[in-house]
Amino acid sequence: MARGAPSFVCAACGAVHAKWSGRCDACGAWNSIVEDAPRGVTSPARGRRVALAPLAGADPAPPRLPSGGAELDRVLGGGLVPGSAVLVGGDPGIGKSTLLLQAAAAFGAQGAKVIYVSGEEAAAQIRMRAARLGLADAAVLLAAETGLRDVLATLDAETPALTIVDSIQTMWVDAVEGAPGAVAQVRASAHALTDHAKRRGGAVVMVGHVTKDGQIAGPRVIEHMVDTVLYFEGERGHQFRILRAVKNRFGPAGEIGVFEMTGAGLAEVRNPSALFLGDREARTAGAVVFAGVEGTRPLLCEIQALVAPSPLGTPRRAVVGWDSGRLAMILAVLEARAGVGFAGKDVYLNVAGGLRVAEPAADLAVAAALVSALTGTPAPGGAVIFGEIALSGAVRPVAQAEARLKEAAKLGFDRAYAAFKPGSVGETAVALNPVEDLRAFVEDLFGAPEP
């Protein structure tokens, strides 16, 4: 068996290099390149012919193992698929172990055999957490082990329906060189666990640490090995936590589940829109309600802006929960197309509740919040705003407008400012105010800007 040439992999981004260097050319990280163990190359003459199947055909939907929790099942696409591999990432202390322990207890309550393997904590520590969460009598089997060979032998003997490994960076493969957490070790451990899930038909959930940039540590190839990648997000100063599916082969990607951190653990939030909205009775300048969509779920949140005179030569632009580059673009369009200038002004933008908004549909709501804060004029009460702003100042329609309006009507909003495609919205209790141009929208809500 021929040996492949040695290669070097960046532990931060997964880029492959022909030789070692102190700095990764792809991501710029220092001292992150390590040698990757070469894999053997098999001669094609010794291979066997694989079976081929036609593309046409109807296969039944994969079976699901529901947890009984609406938010977790929503993110997973209806429940865990037997034989699937799931990777869960999140900041340290955000509540990953709490979430997975509660999930293990929920799956165990449905009659599934669950094994929780911890490489970071002893079994006594896990029992203490379970007692604090009221899960001391949960049907979950514990193991504190880092040797992957022993873990796989145990799983082959027990054949659980669900295995939780906390975390993949602590697993150690004796046939691979390197300390636990090294690129080769993490890759080999993830591959072995994923292969076990496919062979034995039991679902495997792996916890992955994240780097300072918020990415799951180790090579990005881990995310390609597994079927589902979930990120557990949230700010420590807020009690809300969001479980987001960034990849899902068995369901919609981008779906979110909302949880609230309480003294008894994580509680599901069935109506997150009501929690992300501020006091609607008091109309405040700079506060606008945005009707967004996360995955398939419509979600209303409050966007807050503050504009103040700047004592600095270069005004400050601070953003929490939104893209700072897109804020700069909205400010430029407001000045060039709508005649609203922010020169000499500090601008602060915040998405209430610790939520992070990524879709361009928030452009119009951000623009309205900025102009409202600048002029001191509150936005219309009972109104939701959404739409994408082009560099020309035109406002473009966004997808799923009807779902956004239904969520707004359910929470008592009576009007909406947005661009609508013809025939995209049926009958609704929300009064529609079509918006086609940014300047006309600003003048309609806040008056003509001062020269």
C-alpha positions in Angstrom: 0.0 0.0 0.0 1.5 3.3 -1.1 1.8 6.2 1.3 0.5 9.6 0.4 2.6 12.7 0.7 2.4 14.5 4.0 0.1 17.5 4.2 -0.4 20.2 6.7 -3.8 21.5 7.9 -4.8 24.7 9.6 -6.6 24.0 12.8 -8.5 27.3 12.6 -10.0 27.1 9.1 -9.1 23.6 7.7 -7.0 24.9 4.8 -4.5 22.4 3.4 -0.9 23.4 2.8 1.9 21.6 1.1 4.4 22.6 3.8 4.5 24.0 7.3 4.5 27.8 7.8 4.0 30.0 10.8 0.9 31.7 9.4 -2.0 30.4 7.5 -2.5 32.1 4.1 -6.2 31.4 4.1 -7.4 32.8 7.4 -4.3 34.6 8.7 -4.1 32.6 12.0 -0.6 32.2 13.5 0.8 28.9 14.7 -2.3 27.0 13.7 -0.8 24.7 11.0 -0.1 21.1 12.0 0.9 18.0 10.1 -1.9 15.7 9.0 -1.3 12.0 9.0 -1.4 10.8 5.3 -3.9 8.2 4.4 -3.0 5.1 2.4 -3.9 4.9 -1.3 -5.5 1.7 -2.5 -4.9 0.5 -6.1 -8.0 0.5 -8.2 -7.2 -3.0 -9.4 -7.8 -4.3 -5.9 -11.2 -2.6 -5.4 -14.6 -4.2 -5.8 -17.4 -3.0 -8.0 -20.1 -1.2 -6.2 -23.8 -1.5 -6.9 -25.4 1.3 -8.9 -29.1 2.4 -8.6 -31.2 4.6 -10.9 -31.9 8.2 -9.7 -35.7 7.8 -10.4 -37.6 6.1 -7.6 -39.7 6.9 -4.5 -38.2 6.3 -1.1 -40.2 6.6 2.2 -39.5 9.5 4.5 -36.9 8.6 7.1 -38.4 7.6 10.5 -38.1 10.1 13.4 -37.4 9.8 17.0 -39.2 12.7 18.7 -38.0 14.2 21.9 -41.4 15.5 23.0 -40.0 19.1 23.1 -41.5 21.3 20.4 -38.5 23.6 20.0 -35.9 20.9 19.8 -37.9 18.8 17.4 -38.5 21.9 15.2 -34.8 22.5 14.8 -34.1 18.9 14.0 -36.9 18.8 11.4 -39.4 16.7 13.4 -37.0 14.7 15.6 -33.8 12.7 15.4 -33.3 10.4 12.4 -31.9 7.0 13.4 -28.4 6.6 12.1 -27.7 10.3 11.8 -24.8 12.3 13.2 -25.4 15.7 14.8 -22.7 18.3 15.7 -23.6 20.9 18.4 -21.4 24.0 18.9 -21.6 26.9 21.2 -19.6 29.2 23.4 -18.2 27.9 26.7 -20.8 28.2 29.5 -23.7 29.0 27.1 -25.6 25.9 28.3 -24.7 23.1 25.8 -24.3 20.4 28.5 -27.6 21.5 30.1 -29.4 21.4 26.8 -28.1 18.0 25.9 -28.7 16.5 29.4 -32.3 17.7 29.2 -32.6 16.4 25.7 -31.2 13.0 26.8 -33.8 12.8 29.6 -36.6 13.8 27.1 -35.6 11.1 24.6 -35.3 8.6 27.5 -38.8 9.5 28.6 -40.0 8.5 25.2 -38.6 5.0 25.7 -35.3 5.4 23.8 -32.1 3.9 25.2 -29.7 6.9 25.8 -26.0 6.9 26.7 -24.3 10.1 27.7 -20.5 9.9 27.3 -18.5 12.7 28.9 -14.8 13.3 28.4 -14.7 16.5 30.4 -16.7 15.7 33.6 -16.9 12.8 36.0 -20.2 10.9 36.3 -20.7 12.5 39.8 -20.6 16.0 38.3 -23.2 15.0 35.7 -25.4 13.5 38.4 -25.2 16.8 40.4 -26.3 18.7 37.4 -29.2 16.3 36.7 -30.3 16.6 40.4 -30.2 20.4 40.1 -32.4 20.2 36.9 -34.8 17.7 38.5 -33.7 14.9 36.2 -32.2 12.6 38.8 -34.5 9.7 37.9 -34.1 10.1 34.1 -33.5 7.0 32.0 -30.0 7.9 30.9 -26.8 5.8 31.2 -23.6 7.7 32.0 -20.0 7.0 31.0 -16.9 9.1 31.7 -14.3 8.0 29.1 -12.0 9.6 26.5 -10.6 6.5 24.8 -12.7 6.2 21.6 -11.9 2.5 21.1 -13.5 1.7 24.5 -16.4 4.0 23.8 -17.2 2.2 20.5 -16.9 -1.2 22.1 -19.4 -0.1 24.7 -21.8 1.2 22.1 -21.6 -1.9 20.0 -22.5 -4.0 23.0 -25.3 -1.7 24.3 -26.8 -0.6 20.9 -28.3 2.7 22.2 -30.9 4.7 20.2 -29.0 7.9 21.0 -25.4 8.6 22.1 -24.3 12.0 23.3 -20.5 12.6 23.2 -19.4 15.7 25.2 -17.1 16.7 23.6 -15.5 15.5 20.4 -12.3 17.4 21.3 -11.7 15.2 24.3 -11.9 11.9 22.4 -8.6 10.1 21.8 -7.8 7.5 19.0 -4.8 5.4 19.9 -4.0 4.6 16.2 -3.6 8.3 15.4 -0.7 10.4 16.4 -1.3 13.6 18.3 -2.8 14.8 21.6 -6.6 14.9 22.1 -8.0 18.0 20.3 -5.4 17.9 17.5 -6.7 18.1 14.0 -6.0 14.4 13.1 -7.5 13.2 16.4 -10.7 15.3 16.0 -11.1 14.2 12.4 -10.6 10.5 13.2 -12.9 10.6 16.2 -15.7 12.3 14.3 -15.3 9.9 11.4 -15.4 6.8 13.6 -18.5 8.0 15.5 -20.3 8.9 12.3 -19.4 5.5 10.8 -20.8 3.8 13.9 -24.1 5.7 13.6 -24.5 4.6 10.0 -23.6 1.0 10.7 -25.6 0.5 13.9 -28.6 2.7 13.2 -28.3 4.8 16.4 -28.1 8.6 16.4 -24.9 10.2 17.7 -24.8 13.8 19.0 -21.3 15.3 19.3 -20.4 18.5 21.1 -17.8 20.8 19.5 -16.0 23.6 21.1 -15.9 26.9 19.3 -13.0 29.3 18.5 -12.9 33.0 19.3 -14.5 33.7 16.0 -17.5 31.5 16.9 -16.6 28.6 14.5 -16.5 25.0 15.7 -12.8 24.3 16.5 -10.9 21.9 14.4 -11.0 21.5 10.6 -14.2 22.4 8.9 -14.3 19.0 7.4 -16.1 17.8 10.6 -19.2 19.8 9.5 -19.1 17.9 6.2 -19.0 14.5 7.9 -22.1 14.9 10.0 -25.8 15.2 8.8 -26.8 18.1 11.0 -24.9 21.1 12.5 -26.5 23.1 15.3 -25.2 26.2 17.0 -26.4 27.2 20.4 -26.3 31.0 20.6 -27.0 33.7 23.2 -25.5 36.5 25.2 -24.6 35.8 28.8 -26.3 39.0 29.8 -29.6 37.7 28.4 -31.7 34.8 29.6 -32.7 33.8 26.0 -30.8 31.1 24.1 -31.3 30.2 20.4 -30.6 26.8 18.9 -30.0 27.3 15.2 -29.6 24.7 12.5 -27.0 25.8 10.0 -27.0 22.5 8.2 -29.6 19.7 8.1 -29.8 16.9 5.6 -33.2 15.8 7.0 -34.9 19.2 7.5 -34.8 22.9 6.7 -31.6 24.7 7.4 -31.8 28.0 9.3 -34.6 26.8 11.6 -34.3 28.1 15.2 -35.6 27.0 18.6 -35.9 29.6 21.4 -35.2 28.7 25.0 -35.1 30.7 28.3 -32.4 30.0 30.9 -34.0 29.6 34.3 -33.0 28.3 37.7 -34.4 24.9 36.7 -32.6 24.7 33.4 -33.7 25.6 29.9 -37.4 26.2 29.3 -39.0 26.3 25.9 -40.3 29.6 24.6 -43.4 28.9 22.5 -44.1 32.5 21.4 -40.7 34.2 21.1 -42.1 37.2 19.2 -43.8 38.5 22.4 -40.5 38.2 24.3 -38.3 40.1 21.7 -40.7 43.0 21.6 -40.4 46.0 24.0 -43.1 48.0 25.7 -45.5 48.7 22.9 -47.6 51.2 24.9 -44.8 53.8 25.2 -43.9 55.0 21.7 -40.2 55.9 21.7 -38.2 57.5 19.0 -35.7 55.1 17.4 -37.7 51.9 18.2 -39.2 50.0 15.2 -40.8 46.5 15.1 -39.3 44.3 12.4 -41.3 41.3 11.0 -38.6 38.8 10.2 -38.4 35.1 9.4 -35.9 32.6 10.9 -36.0 29.4 8.9 -39.7 28.7 8.5 -40.7 30.6 11.7 -41.9 34.2 11.5 -40.4 36.2 14.3 -41.1 39.8 15.4 -38.4 41.8 17.1 -37.6 45.4 18.0 -34.8 47.3 16.4 -33.5 50.2 18.4 -31.4 53.1 17.2 -29.8 56.0 19.0 -28.2 59.0 17.2 -26.3 61.6 19.2 -23.8 64.4 18.5 -20.2 63.1 18.3 -17.4 64.8 20.1 -14.9 62.8 18.0 -13.5 63.7 14.6 -14.7 60.3 13.3 -18.2 59.5 14.5 -18.7 56.1 16.2 -20.8 53.4 14.6 -21.7 50.6 17.0 -23.9 47.6 16.1 -25.2 44.7 18.2 -27.2 41.9 16.5 -26.8 43.1 12.9 -24.1 43.4 10.2 -22.0 46.6 10.7 -21.2 46.7 7.0 -24.8 46.7 6.1 -25.4 49.6 8.5 -22.8 51.6 6.7 -24.6 50.9 3.4 -28.0 52.0 4.8 -26.5 55.2 6.2 -24.9 56.0 2.8 -28.2 55.3 0.9 -30.1 57.5 3.4 -27.8 60.4 2.8 -27.4 60.0 -1.0 -31.0 59.0 -1.9 -33.2 60.3 0.9 -31.3 63.5 1.8 -30.9 62.4 5.5 -27.3 63.0 6.7 -25.6 61.6 9.8 -22.4 63.5 9.5 -21.0 64.4 13.0 -23.4 61.9 14.7 -22.6 58.8 16.7 -24.9 56.0 15.6 -25.8 53.0 17.8 -28.0 50.1 16.6 -29.3 47.2 18.7 -31.6 44.3 18.1 -33.5 43.8 21.4 -33.3 40.6 23.4 -29.9 39.4 22.2 -31.3 38.2 18.8 -29.0 38.2 15.7 -30.7 39.3 12.5 -29.0 38.3 9.2 -31.6 38.7 6.5 -31.7 41.8 4.2 -35.4 42.2 4.9 -34.4 44.3 8.0 -33.0 47.1 5.8 -36.2 49.2 5.8 -36.8 48.7 9.6 -33.2 49.8 10.3 -33.6 52.9 8.1 -36.8 53.8 9.8 -35.2 53.4 13.3 -32.3 55.6 12.3 -34.4 58.4 10.9 -36.8 58.2 13.9 -33.9 58.5 16.3 -32.4 61.4 14.3 -35.6 63.4 14.0 -36.9 62.4 17.5 -40.2 61.3 15.8 -41.6 58.0 17.0 -42.6 55.5 14.3 -46.3 54.8 13.8 -47.8 52.8 16.6 -49.0 49.3 15.8 -46.9 49.0 12.7 -44.4 46.4 11.4 -41.8 47.3 8.8 -39.7 45.1 6.5 -38.1 45.3 3.1 -34.8 45.2 1.3 -33.2 48.5 0.3 -31.2 48.8 -3.0 -28.4 51.2 -3.6 -30.7 53.2 -5.8 -33.0 53.8 -2.9 -35.7 51.5 -4.2 -37.4 49.1 -1.8 -37.6 45.5 -2.9 -40.1 42.8 -1.9 -39.0 40.0 0.4 -40.0 36.4 0.6 -42.7 35.0 2.9 -44.5 38.3 3.3 -47.8 36.6 4.1 -46.3 34.6 7.0 -44.8 37.8 8.4 -48.2 39.6 8.3 -50.0 36.7 9.9 -47.6 36.8 12.8 -48.0 40.5 13.1 -51.8 40.2 13.2 -51.6 37.5 15.8 -49.8 39.9 18.1 -52.2 42.8 17.5 -50.4 44.9 14.9 -52.7 46.6 12.5 -50.5 48.0 9.7 -47.4 47.1 7.7 -45.0 49.1 5.7 -43.2 47.0 3.0 -42.9 46.3 -0.7 -45.2 43.6 -1.9 -45.2 41.4 -5.0 -48.6 41.4 -6.8 -50.6 38.5 -5.6 -48.1 37.5 -2.9 -50.5 38.4 0.0 -54.0 37.2 0.5 -56.6 38.5 2.8 -55.2 39.9 6.1 -56.3 41.9 9.0 -53.2 44.1 8.7 -53.5 47.3 6.6 -50.9 47.3 3.9 -48.9 50.4 3.1 -46.8 49.6 0.0 -43.4 51.1 -0.1 -41.4 51.5 -3.4 -39.0 54.3 -2.7 -36.9 55.1 0.4 -37.2 58.9 0.1 -41.0 58.8 -0.2 -41.2 56.4 2.8 -39.1 58.7 4.9 -41.1 61.8 4.0 -44.4 60.0 4.6 -43.5 58.8 8.1 -41.1 61.5 9.4 -41.6 64.5 7.1 -39.2 66.0 4.6 -35.6 66.1 5.8 -34.0 69.4 6.6 -31.5 70.7 4.0 
